[in-house]
């Protein structure tokens, strides 16, 4: 009997030991530093490096070099045209994935210039210089050809005869930047004058001078139009020294914001219609991007002593604060930025990264407050640059609407040209941010420091 009992004890002990071996000890507060457990982030939670950013932007450059050729062809025969004297109204720009003279590509040219300036890689700069030089060189030949048939539309109708701010603003600003940088010659001056003449003198305005459209309803304000006008006006102010361009630029920002900025939320509504008593507010992501980018672009050249300088800095700070509250945990912002069930969108996020990083770099807002969220946002944007160098997750061109479905169901496409310039600008300005500040991981969180520090030092540790 004793033998049986002893055997039973041995078996129980063996089973007990086996179970302990098979079942790992629970991780508890008593036996492990729980604060060091690694979260399962959807977006890499890390500080980007300048080399990594450059490599990502280089993929975009390589893709665009290949898919946006510089040249002319006859649209009927498909033969290339090398002698510009042979240009006629059947001549077209050699087709690629994107149009070389669209407003989206005006943003892309600006992004290439900034990427080249900050990275030191002149491939970005040459991209813009070659294409803007090409456009300004061939434009007079199309102008001459259309005199023979002024009714027929052609490849340069939009450049010669802008009929909307989209046709003029972003391209004008890019031409001025390239001209001031010495990258293009005096052939660009007639292009610039023509664009700015349209913005200043021909675009429809409300009675108080606010730039407006008569679509989809009479006397419509599109938030997008801030970017399609103000940066060009601001650049022209610096280019010519004529303060009337600064005055008009400031007036547009302040008069748009009086009607369209929601002070409680800190963000803009997309559309405003004169005479409409009630305004459903849809806070479209990219339009808010155009607005915030407008402000940093204007402040870049607006004299500090101008009466509009301080009000615009204040509006920019409020907008950044509002946007920061609405960033998703994935790092991206939503298509309708205050509606979490709308999809996450790339181009708006990239614009916010650029504009907020520029605001930090220029001292308008604090790096410690907003630098960490920009690292998260850039990492999210970077994840949308595929191996081919295409930018994914960008909403296609969008008008204005007064119902949620209009925005919720807008398609996305890697061929939506709106994504490329913002991503180039964002990456370049992030590199500048990393040059100016010293982000470090401290207690598993990204922190920004003004000087290099040792986060392992006991003074920086957190219990």
GIMOVEN-V379640 format. One record per helix or strand. SS is the DSSP state (~ for helix, > for strand). FROM is the first residue (numbers start at 0). TO is the last residue. If there is no record, write none. Layout:
<<SS:FROM:TO> <SS:FROM:TO>>
This chain:
<<~:1:21> <~:33:35> <~:49:66> <>:71:73> <>:79:80> <~:83:85> <>:90:92> <~:102:118> <~:121:145> <~:156:159> <~:164:179> <~:185:201> <>:204:204> <>:210:210> <>:212:212> <>:219:221> <~:223:226> <~:229:239> <~:242:259> <>:260:261> <>:266:267> <>:270:272> <>:283:283> <~:284:300> <~:307:323> <>:332:333> <>:335:335> <>:343:344> <~:345:360> <~:366:381> <>:384:384> <>:390:390> <>:394:394> <~:403:407> <>:411:411> <~:417:435> <>:437:441> <>:444:448> <~:457:459>>
